[in-house]
Amino acid sequence: MPIERNIKMNTELNILICGVGGQGTLLASRLLGEVLKEQGLDVKVSEVHGMSQRGGSVVTYVRSGQKVYSPIIEKGGADIILAFEQLEAARWLPYLKKGGRLVMNTGSIEPMPVITGAMEYPEGIVDKINKLGVNLTTIDALSPAIDAGSAKAVNVVLIGALSRFMQLGHECWQAAIKRTVPERFQAMNLTAFNSGAESVPQ
């Protein structure tokens, strides 16, 4: 059954991107902002909130519309949450608006309290989110990233998956990747993007 795509590009669009330091959330935010700006929209991309060093929680807000006055997304205000990691998806889920879409990498990265044994990584996160009735799309982004040439391409795989919920042509995203990514990494990232897009059914 086709997934409903209810995102309209000519109205205000709020996207929250969350993950942990070192996963490439900032590049994903830049790519998304670049694509939206090319549509003639006013775009605001927030600064990083949280600990941006490797392993720390990171979130960025990307907002677009005819005129955007603030980069901040309030709780219940995100049309889409793009989550690079399961626990971060659960942490930021309250920011998703009713009827919004959560696009989530099924991979997990243990935070420092889990590594030190102070706490355990929660089990059954995907099942718990599904029970809440959230519009959830999951993707194992690591495997196609590795196939493309690097585990670091997880971020672009996820942007590819996200693109399927936005009314923009494939060529817009490819052009943004070419403008944003160094030339020597472009082929790998284009492959990663295509894999992410193809992972979401039409």
C-alpha positions in Angstrom: 0.0 0.0 0.0 1.5 3.4 -1.0 2.7 5.6 1.9 0.7 8.8 2.2 2.9 11.8 1.5 1.2 14.9 2.9 4.1 17.3 2.9 3.4 20.5 0.9 6.4 22.4 -0.2 4.6 25.8 -0.6 3.5 25.9 3.1 5.5 26.1 6.3 7.6 22.9 6.7 9.3 22.0 9.9 11.9 19.1 10.0 13.8 18.0 13.1 17.0 16.0 12.6 18.3 14.1 15.6 21.2 11.7 16.2 24.5 11.6 18.0 27.8 13.4 17.4 29.8 11.9 14.5 26.8 10.6 12.5 26.8 13.5 10.1 23.6 15.2 11.1 25.0 18.6 10.3 25.8 17.7 6.7 22.2 16.3 6.4 20.9 19.6 7.7 23.0 21.5 5.1 21.8 19.3 2.3 18.2 19.8 3.2 18.6 23.5 3.7 20.3 23.8 0.3 17.5 22.0 -1.5 14.8 24.1 0.1 16.6 27.4 -0.6 16.7 26.4 -4.3 12.9 26.3 -4.3 12.9 30.0 -3.5 11.8 29.4 0.1 13.0 31.2 3.2 15.0 28.7 5.2 16.2 28.8 8.8 18.6 26.1 10.1 19.2 26.0 13.8 22.6 25.7 15.5 23.3 22.4 17.2 21.6 21.8 20.5 23.2 19.3 22.8 26.7 17.9 22.8 28.1 17.8 19.3 31.2 15.8 20.2 31.2 12.1 19.1 28.6 10.2 21.1 26.7 13.2 22.4 23.1 13.9 21.6 22.6 16.3 18.6 19.5 17.9 17.2 19.0 20.5 14.5 15.9 22.2 13.2 15.2 23.0 9.6 12.3 25.3 8.9 11.1 26.6 5.5 8.2 28.6 4.1 7.4 31.9 2.4 8.8 33.7 5.4 10.3 32.0 8.5 11.0 34.2 11.6 12.5 31.7 14.0 14.7 28.5 13.5 13.2 26.8 16.6 10.6 24.0 16.4 8.4 23.7 19.5 7.1 20.5 20.9 4.4 19.1 18.6 5.5 21.2 15.7 7.7 19.0 13.5 6.1 17.7 10.3 9.0 15.2 10.0 11.5 13.9 12.4 14.6 12.3 10.7 16.2 10.2 13.4 19.7 8.7 12.9 19.4 6.5 16.0 16.6 4.7 17.8 17.0 6.2 21.3 17.3 9.7 19.9 14.0 9.0 18.0 12.3 8.2 21.2 13.9 11.2 23.0 12.6 13.7 20.4 9.3 12.1 19.5 7.3 14.6 21.6 8.3 17.2 18.9 6.4 15.4 16.2 3.1 16.9 15.3 -0.1 14.8 15.1 -0.1 13.1 11.8 3.6 13.9 11.2 6.1 11.4 9.9 9.0 9.8 11.8 11.8 8.4 9.5 14.1 6.4 11.6 17.4 4.5 11.2 17.1 1.2 12.9 20.7 1.3 14.1 21.6 2.1 17.7 24.6 3.7 19.3 25.1 3.2 23.0 25.4 6.5 25.0 28.1 6.9 27.6 25.8 5.9 30.6 25.2 2.6 28.8 28.8 2.1 28.0 29.8 2.7 31.6 27.1 0.4 32.9 25.2 3.1 34.7 22.0 2.3 32.6 20.8 -0.2 30.0 19.8 0.6 26.5 16.0 0.5 26.2 14.6 -2.5 24.4 11.7 -2.6 21.9 11.9 1.0 20.9 10.4 0.4 17.5 7.5 -1.6 18.9 6.8 1.0 21.5 6.7 3.8 18.9 4.4 1.7 16.6 2.0 1.2 19.5 1.7 5.0 19.8 0.2 5.1 16.3 3.0 7.1 14.9 3.5 7.3 11.1 6.8 5.5 11.2 9.2 4.6 8.4 12.2 2.6 9.4 15.4 1.9 7.4 18.6 0.1 8.1 20.8 2.9 6.8 24.1 1.3 7.7 24.1 -1.5 5.2 23.4 0.6 2.0 26.0 3.2 3.3 28.6 0.5 3.5 27.6 -0.8 0.1 28.0 2.8 -1.2 31.6 2.9 0.1 31.5 4.2 3.7 29.6 3.7 6.9 29.8 7.5 7.2 27.3 7.8 4.3 24.4 6.8 6.7 23.4 10.5 6.8 22.9 10.7 3.0 21.1 7.3 2.9 18.6 8.8 5.4 18.3 12.0 3.4 17.4 9.8 0.4 14.7 8.2 2.5 13.4 11.6 3.6 13.3 12.8 0.0 10.4 10.4 -0.7 8.1 12.4 1.5 8.8 15.7 -0.1 7.4 17.0 -3.4 10.8 17.6 -5.1 12.4 16.1 -8.1 15.3 13.7 -7.8 17.6 16.1 -9.7 17.2 18.8 -7.0 18.7 16.5 -4.4 21.5 15.3 -6.7 22.4 18.9 -7.5 22.5 19.8 -3.8 24.9 16.9 -3.1 27.2 18.0 -5.8 27.2 21.6 -4.4 27.7 20.5 -0.8 30.0 17.4 -0.9 33.7 17.5 -2.1 34.0 16.1 -5.6 36.0 13.0 -4.5 33.0 11.9 -2.3 30.2 12.8 -4.7 29.8 9.4 -6.5 29.6 7.6 -3.1 27.1 10.0 -1.7 24.9 9.9 -4.8 24.9 6.1 -4.6 24.0 6.4 -0.9 21.2 8.9 -1.6 19.7 6.7 -4.3 19.8 3.6 -2.0 17.9 5.5 0.7 15.3 6.8 -1.8 14.8 3.3 -3.2 14.3 1.8 0.3 11.0 3.7 0.7 8.2 2.2 -1.4 6.3 4.5 -3.8 
